[in-house]
Structure formats: structure tokens, C-alpha cells
Amino acid sequence: SEGERMSLRITRNILDAIHSGELDNAETDIIPGFNLHVPKQVSNVPSKILIPSNTWMNIADYNKDAKDLAVKFVENFKKYEDGTPKEVIKNGGPDMSHFLEG
């Protein structure tokens, strides 16, 4: 099914790449709405799975789940608003304007 965790083997390969410095200057893609920079390539990891939307057969289902995740992040982060600088909140969480239906 879609939206599953990466296998332990793939996770270890990604961690190995991080620890070796392989990703220090890696070219990245950005996951829209989340502003997450993801490497385009990691040794021994299929590039397709690095961008979550590439692993879903139905992009509408992915977009719905991504929006749901973003909403949950924003709701959960409200617990920490009092002790967090406003610029961190503004720049650190999802860009909800990406998820607005047009």
C-alpha cells in the first residue's frame, strides 16, 4: 500500500550516506508545502522513493494525505507557540498556502 515506511535496509543506507558526508553537498529537490530539501540521489537507494509523491499511484490521495499531515503539524505545534520565536513558527512549519484548493 501507499505511504508506508522505508525498509530498514534503505534507512540504514540513508544514515550511512549522512554519516559518510556523501550528502553534505548533494543536489536536492524540495517537497512542496513542507519546504523539505531531499537529496536527488543516495548511494544504494532508489531515487524514486526519496520524493514521497513518486511512490503513490494516485497523486490525489497523496495530496490529501500530505495536506492532512500538514494540518496535524500546525495543530500540534500550537502547544509550543508560547516559547517559540514567531519567525521559527513562520519558517519552520508547512506552507499551508500550498494546500489551498484553487
Rosetta blueprint (number, residue, H / E / L):
1 S L
2 E L
3 G L
4 E L
5 R L
6 M L
7 S L
8 L H
9 R H
10 I H
11 T H
12 R H
13 N H
14 I H
15 L H
16 D H
17 A H
18 I H
19 H H
20 S H
21 G L
22 E L
23 L L
24 D L
25 N L
26 A L
27 E L
28 T E
29 D E
30 I E
31 I E
32 P L
33 G L
34 F L
35 N L
36 L E
37 H E
38 V E
39 P E
40 K L
41 Q L
42 V E
43 S L
44 N L
45 V E
46 P L
47 S H
48 K H
49 I H
50 L H
51 I L
52 P H
53 S H
54 N H
55 T H
56 W L
57 M L
58 N L
59 I H
60 A H
61 D H
62 Y H
63 N H
64 K H
65 D H
66 A H
67 K H
68 D H
69 L H
70 A H
71 V H
72 K H
73 F H
74 V H
75 E H
76 N H
77 F H
78 K H
79 K H
80 Y H
81 E H
82 D H
83 G H
84 T L
85 P L
86 K H
87 E H
88 V H
89 I H
90 K H
91 N H
92 G H
93 G L
94 P L
95 D L
96 M H
97 S H
98 H H
99 F H
100 L L
101 E L
102 G L
